Structures are given as C-alpha cells and as structure tokens.
C-alpha cells in the first residue's frame, strides 16, 4: 500500500516548478490530488501528465480561492491536506519596489496563503484533522535584499505558520512550512510576467555542492502531510543543502573546486 493512500490534498500553484513536483510526489505516494493555477494550458497539461485534477484559480482573488476549495472538496470527497505553494518573485531592493509590485508579491505570497488556509480549515476540521503545509523560503529565514518584497513575504509566511499552528492544533490540524533554498529550475513567475529560468551554472552552491530540486522539496512536503510528521506543528524545515547553516556556508563548495 502506498504511504498516502486515502489522503485527499489540494496544492496551490501546481502548474510549474516546485508545485508540479509536489503534485507528482503526492500522486506517486497514492494521494488523490487537486491543484490550482492561473494558466489553463499548463494546468491541463499537468492534469493529463499526473492524473491530478486541475482547478483554474488566482490566489489573489478571494472569491476564486473559496470556489476552488469548494470544487476540490467536491471532487475529492473531502480534504485532508492543503499545500500552499503559489508564489511570485520580484527582483528589486525595497526602495526600488513599486507599490504595485509590493501589493502583487504580498497578496500572492502571504494573503493568498492565508485565504486558502482559512477556507480549508472547516473542511480539515470536518475530516477530523489534517495538515497545512506552506512553501516558504530560505529568504524568509535570512533576509535577501535583492528580492526584498519576496523575502519579507516569506518571513511573514513563517509567522503565519506559527499563528495557525497554535489555533488549528487543538483540532488535530498540523501547520508547517518548508523553506527551500535555490531550487532548479528556479522561479519563472515574476511580477512583470513569466521569465526565463536563468543560468543555474552561476548559482552559488551550498555545502552539499549541488542545487536543490523540486523533488527535494516535494519529499519534505510528503513527510509533513504523512503520519511520519504527526507530531510536527509550527515547524520550519530548511531544504537548502546547508546554505543557512553558517554565514560563510556559501564559500564551502566553491573552495573545494
């Protein structure tokens, strides 16, 4: 029997990158999965490839959030897990971030997560408990000024996790965060539109001397949604190859070359 047989999960932002890897991992472990995204074509392609159900929704639209949760519950016959993953990046320092870009990043990366969590809580309580796993970032653990709005939003996600863990815990609902470091192929959804994935050869490597993958992040999510993570609540798990373990960790792999 697959380890997640019987689990019913909703994944937001499942049409590319880390989100698609999460959908694929949960499906391979036996879960029934619905996932959201804004792009119909990418969503249908991922649906065909994974066997999960695609629901078109923009995480910045509160009505669309609630409708997608209701649709997922109807399709899956209930809900046991939410994985909040939909995110957007903006390459700018804080002083160079426009009001519009600030709103886009915070509404997508933080407010959207809160909207989905609140919409899912009654269904998780009805199921007798479950889990909410939020995809944060190592940029929410240490500040990254070149992507300041993104870094701020992910720091706030970590506190959202802590607040919800205390509120939802008595109902048997565990709330945790996975904080990835640099992960191939990189984020392509930016405030200004979809961007190229970039040259991974230029990325600074962590002590493990390789770039992370979507599968690495998905494995951590699979742990949190499974019974293996049954006593994890309010946890922030770095999946960054050791990059945040030391102020000079980024120099270790380079020194070995």
C-alpha positions in Angstrom: 0.0 0.0 0.0 1.3 3.5 -0.9 2.1 5.6 2.1 -0.5 8.3 1.3 -3.4 6.1 0.2 -6.7 7.7 1.1 -5.2 11.2 1.6 -7.0 14.0 -0.2 -4.8 17.0 -0.9 -5.1 20.4 -2.5 -2.0 22.0 -3.9 -2.0 25.7 -5.0 0.3 26.8 -7.8 0.7 23.3 -9.1 1.3 24.0 -12.8 5.1 24.5 -12.8 8.3 24.2 -10.8 8.1 23.1 -7.2 4.3 22.9 -7.3 4.3 20.4 -10.1 6.9 18.3 -8.3 4.7 18.3 -5.2 1.7 17.2 -7.2 3.7 14.4 -8.8 5.2 13.2 -5.5 1.8 13.1 -3.7 0.2 11.3 -6.6 3.1 8.7 -6.7 2.6 8.1 -2.9 -1.1 7.3 -3.5 -2.8 10.6 -2.6 -5.9 12.0 -4.5 -4.8 15.5 -5.6 -6.4 18.6 -6.9 -4.2 21.6 -7.8 -4.7 25.2 -8.8 -3.0 27.6 -11.2 -3.8 30.6 -13.4 -2.7 29.2 -16.7 -5.3 26.9 -18.3 -3.0 25.3 -20.9 -0.2 24.5 -18.4 -2.9 23.2 -15.9 -4.5 20.9 -18.4 -1.1 19.6 -19.5 -0.1 18.8 -15.8 -3.5 17.3 -15.2 -3.0 14.9 -18.1 0.5 14.0 -17.0 -0.2 13.5 -13.3 -3.7 12.3 -13.1 -4.5 15.1 -10.6 -7.4 17.4 -11.1 -6.8 21.0 -12.3 -8.8 23.9 -11.0 -8.2 27.3 -12.5 -7.8 30.0 -9.8 -5.9 33.1 -9.0 -4.7 33.1 -5.4 -5.2 36.9 -5.3 -8.9 36.6 -5.9 -10.7 35.7 -2.7 -13.8 34.5 -4.4 -11.8 32.3 -6.7 -9.9 30.9 -3.7 -13.1 29.9 -1.9 -14.6 28.5 -5.1 -11.5 26.4 -5.8 -11.5 25.0 -2.3 -15.2 24.0 -2.6 -14.5 22.5 -6.0 -11.6 20.5 -4.7 -13.6 19.2 -1.7 -16.4 18.2 -4.1 -14.0 16.4 -6.4 -12.0 14.7 -3.7 -14.9 13.9 -1.4 -13.3 15.9 1.4 -10.0 17.3 2.3 -7.1 16.1 4.5 -4.2 18.4 3.4 -3.6 21.8 1.9 -0.2 22.6 0.4 0.0 26.4 -0.2 2.7 26.9 -2.8 1.5 29.6 -5.4 4.1 32.3 -5.4 5.6 35.2 -7.3 9.0 36.8 -7.3 10.2 40.4 -7.8 13.9 41.3 -8.4 14.3 44.6 -6.7 15.5 46.1 -3.4 12.8 47.6 -1.2 13.4 51.2 -2.2 13.2 50.1 -5.9 9.9 48.2 -5.4 6.8 49.9 -6.7 3.6 50.0 -4.8 2.0 47.8 -7.5 4.9 45.2 -7.2 4.7 45.2 -3.4 1.0 44.6 -3.5 1.4 41.8 -6.0 4.0 40.0 -4.0 2.3 40.3 -0.6 -1.1 39.5 -1.9 0.1 36.4 -3.7 2.7 35.0 -1.3 1.1 35.9 2.0 -2.6 37.0 1.7 -3.3 34.1 -0.7 -1.8 31.6 1.7 -4.0 33.0 4.5 -7.1 32.9 2.3 -6.5 29.3 1.3 -5.8 28.2 4.9 -8.9 29.9 6.3 -11.1 28.4 3.5 -9.7 25.0 4.1 -9.9 24.9 7.9 -13.6 24.0 8.2 -13.1 21.0 5.8 -10.0 19.8 7.6 -11.9 20.0 10.9 -14.7 18.1 9.3 -12.2 15.4 8.3 -11.2 15.1 12.0 -7.8 16.8 11.4 -5.2 17.0 8.7 -2.4 19.3 7.7 -1.5 22.6 6.1 2.0 22.9 4.6 3.2 26.2 3.3 6.1 26.6 0.9 8.1 29.4 2.4 11.8 30.1 1.5 15.3 30.3 3.0 14.8 34.0 2.1 12.2 34.1 4.9 14.9 32.9 7.4 17.7 35.2 6.3 16.8 38.5 4.5 17.7 38.8 0.9 17.8 42.5 -0.1 17.9 42.0 -3.9 14.4 40.3 -3.7 13.3 42.3 -0.7 9.5 42.1 -1.1 9.7 38.4 -1.6 11.9 38.0 1.4 9.5 40.0 3.6 6.5 38.0 2.3 8.2 34.7 3.2 9.2 35.9 6.7 5.6 36.7 7.2 4.5 33.3 6.0 6.7 31.7 8.7 4.8 33.7 11.3 1.5 32.8 9.7 2.5 29.2 10.1 3.2 29.7 13.8 -0.1 31.5 14.4 -2.1 28.9 12.6 -0.3 26.0 14.3 -1.5 27.2 17.7 -5.0 28.0 16.5 -5.6 24.8 14.5 -3.6 22.4 16.6 -6.4 21.6 19.1 -8.5 20.4 16.1 -5.8 17.9 15.0 -4.6 20.2 12.2 -0.8 20.4 11.8 0.6 23.6 10.2 4.2 23.6 9.0 6.5 25.3 6.4 9.1 24.0 4.0 11.8 26.6 3.4 13.6 25.8 0.1 17.0 27.3 -0.9 17.9 27.7 -4.6 15.8 25.1 -6.4 16.1 24.1 -10.1 14.7 25.2 -12.4 14.1 28.4 -10.5 11.0 30.6 -10.2 9.7 31.7 -13.5 6.6 33.7 -12.3 7.6 37.3 -11.7 5.6 40.4 -11.1 6.4 41.6 -14.7 5.4 38.2 -16.2 7.0 34.8 -16.8 10.7 34.9 -17.1 13.5 32.6 -18.3 14.7 30.1 -15.8 18.1 31.6 -15.8 21.6 30.1 -15.8 22.0 27.6 -12.9 25.7 27.5 -13.5 26.0 30.9 -12.0 24.2 29.9 -8.8 26.2 29.8 -5.5 26.2 26.3 -4.3 25.5 25.2 -0.7 27.9 22.9 1.3 26.3 19.8 -0.3 27.7 21.2 -3.6 24.6 20.9 -5.7 21.4 22.8 -6.5 18.2 21.6 -4.9 15.4 20.1 -7.0 11.6 20.2 -6.9 11.8 16.6 -5.8 13.8 17.5 -2.7 11.1 20.0 -1.7 8.3 17.6 -2.5 9.9 14.9 -0.3 9.7 17.3 2.6 6.1 18.1 1.9 5.3 14.4 1.7 6.8 14.0 5.2 4.7 16.7 6.6 1.4 15.5 5.2 2.0 11.9 6.2 1.7 10.2 9.5 5.5 10.4 9.8 5.0 14.1 10.5 2.2 13.5 13.0 3.9 15.4 15.9 5.3 18.3 13.7 3.3 21.5 14.2 4.7 25.0 13.8 7.9 23.6 12.2 10.0 25.5 9.7 12.1 23.0 7.7 15.0 24.3 5.7 15.7 22.4 2.5 18.7 24.3 1.3 21.7 22.0 1.3 23.2 23.7 4.4 23.3 27.2 2.9 21.9 28.8 6.0 23.9 26.8 8.5 26.7 29.3 8.6 27.4 32.9 7.5 30.2 31.5 5.3 28.5 28.3 4.1 28.2 29.7 0.6 32.0 29.6 0.3 32.5 25.9 1.2 31.5 24.3 -2.1 33.5 26.9 -4.1 36.6 26.3 -2.0 36.5 22.6 -2.9 36.6 23.2 -6.6 
